């Protein structure tokens, strides 16, 4: 798998996209769990009826707590 994802019907707004490698056991639902990765993210603003592709750099490795 190459990590490609497709999102449809995304609400317009500002988002930060982060690619995290080998994060199957990651506690996604914990408040603040992604804070340490935000600096590696890519900011993206989605408009109405927008189509496009976003390519991210290499994924960030999960860091131990």
KAWO-V337859 format. One record per residue. N is the residue number from 0. RES is the residue in one small letter. BURIAL is b if it has 16 or more other ideal C-beta (glycine too) atoms within 10 Angstrom, else e. Layout:
N&RES&BURIAL, N&RES&BURIAL
//
This chain:
0&x&e, 1&x&e, 2&x&e, 3&x&e, 4&x&e, 5&x&e, 6&x&e, 7&x&e, 8&x&e, 9&x&e, 10&x&e, 11&x&e, 12&x&e, 13&x&e, 14&x&e, 15&x&e, 16&x&e, 17&x&b, 18&x&b, 19&x&b, 20&x&e, 21&x&e, 22&x&b, 23&x&e, 24&x&e, 25&x&e, 26&x&e, 27&x&e, 28&x&e, 29&x&e, 30&x&e, 31&x&e, 32&x&e, 33&x&b, 34&x&e, 35&x&e, 36&x&b, 37&x&e, 38&x&e, 39&x&e, 40&x&b, 41&x&e, 42&x&e, 43&x&e, 44&x&e, 45&x&e, 46&x&e, 47&x&e, 48&x&e, 49&x&e, 50&x&e, 51&x&e, 52&x&e, 53&x&e, 54&x&e, 55&x&e, 56&x&e, 57&x&e, 58&x&e, 59&x&b, 60&x&e, 61&x&e, 62&x&e, 63&x&e, 64&x&e
//
